[in-house]
Amino acid sequence: MSTTQKTPHNEACGSDKHKEHLCYLQYEGYHFGHKAEYKALVQDAQYICRNCGRTARSADNLCDPVAL
């Protein structure tokens, strides 16, 4: 996948904070320009998203989180 191609995100997410979810951040390429900040969001993951399978330290960064 090239860096210009965007990965999909959960457009149906009803959260007011969807722009803070990992799927949206990756869609926008946040992980390329903010590697340390993105790493902090996923390091020592405590939750997994039932929608996309991404893992995060905080449930606030996932559309449909469940504790690991």
ChimeraX attribute file (.defattr): number of C-alpha atoms within 10 A of each C-alpha:
attribute: neighborCount
match mode: 1-to-1
recipient: residues
	/A:1	6
	/A:2	5
	/A:3	8
	/A:4	7
	/A:5	9
	/A:6	13
	/A:7	14
	/A:8	12
	/A:9	19
	/A:10	16
	/A:11	9
	/A:12	8
	/A:13	14
	/A:14	9
	/A:15	13
	/A:16	7
	/A:17	12
	/A:18	20
	/A:19	13
	/A:20	14
	/A:21	25
	/A:22	25
	/A:23	24
	/A:24	21
	/A:25	18
	/A:26	16
	/A:27	17
	/A:28	15
	/A:29	16
	/A:30	14
	/A:31	15
	/A:32	12
	/A:33	9
	/A:34	10
	/A:35	11
	/A:36	10
	/A:37	11
	/A:38	17
	/A:39	13
	/A:40	12
	/A:41	18
	/A:42	17
	/A:43	12
	/A:44	12
	/A:45	16
	/A:46	15
	/A:47	22
	/A:48	22
	/A:49	21
	/A:50	13
	/A:51	14
	/A:52	16
	/A:53	13
	/A:54	18
	/A:55	24
	/A:56	26
	/A:57	18
	/A:58	18
	/A:59	18
	/A:60	17
	/A:61	25
	/A:62	29
	/A:63	26
	/A:64	18
	/A:65	21
	/A:66	13
	/A:67	13
	/A:68	10
